């Protein structure tokens, strides 16, 4: 698809009130969208690449760029994107790292990927685990 067509598609989607989700896009595609976007961009289920170096996760610069658009990232619970032998503390590591970059937490959400992943993080079984995760985050400050 040529660049002009991409510009139009993204701008038209945003004009219609659609949110552009970058959770499944390459790094190059991410930055293309950020160059084109005129509205908030979201990553519905992505984590921090600084915590776990997986190409699916966001770099700190990507997270900052999403924040600058007014967008939000949703923390992913899929084991593959959380880390080696991941547990609730590893999920908290991702949240706390993003909180270092966004101390008010205005751009961090619960993303899950609960319906698209075969193996969730150890100790996380579904939405019923969010209160336990919240307790763990509170305990860690």
Number of C-alpha atoms within 10 A of each C-alpha: 5 6 10 9 10 14 15 12 13 19 19 12 13 17 12 9 10 14 16 19 18 23 19 15 14 12 16 8 12 19 15 14 20 18 10 16 16 13 21 19 25 22 27 23 25 28 33 28 21 15 21 20 15 16 15 20 25 25 19 15 10 18 25 17 17 23 20 15 16 14 22 24 27 20 26 28 29 25 20 18 25 29 20 11 10 19 18 20 16 20 27 19 21 21 21 19 17 23 15 10 15 15 11 9 14 13 22 20 16 17 17 20 18 16 8 9 13 10 13 22 23 16 13 20 13 14 11 9 12 15 10 14 17 13 11 15 17 10 8 11 7
